Amino acid sequence: MAIRCPVCGQEYDVTLFEFGNTVRCSCGNVVRLEHIQMPALDEEQKISEIKRLADRIAYLIVCTETSEGEIENEKKNLKEKVAQFFPDKAYLYDLIYAPRFERLKEQFRGGMPSS
């Protein structure tokens, strides 16, 4: 990836900007890598993201031949996202989503419940 000087258009490799370094362009302009901060998600967006991830896992269990290992990875990612977005309510994953996924597995994949 390249960073372009806004004055003359000269391109510089992004690795030159590691650790906050700047580059003095041949035109004399100082080129910086500006870190763009993504706006924080509001609670509604976080809930929507959690729901989307949970629905995806349910779909993988019910409608696809996705391996158990891949589904376990998706469940792990969801659990981490719940803990990231709602640290004081991370326990809700085990209370709500884990049993839901087990029921779907039993019903649609004929699997025995995990202990």
Buried (B, 14 or more C-beta within 10 A) or exposed (E): EEBEBEEEEBEBEEEEBEEEEEBEBEEEBEBEBEEEEEEEEEEEEBEEBBEEBBEEBBEBBEEEEBEEEEBEEBBEEBBEBBBEBBEEEBEBBEEEBBEEBBEBBBEEEEEEEEE
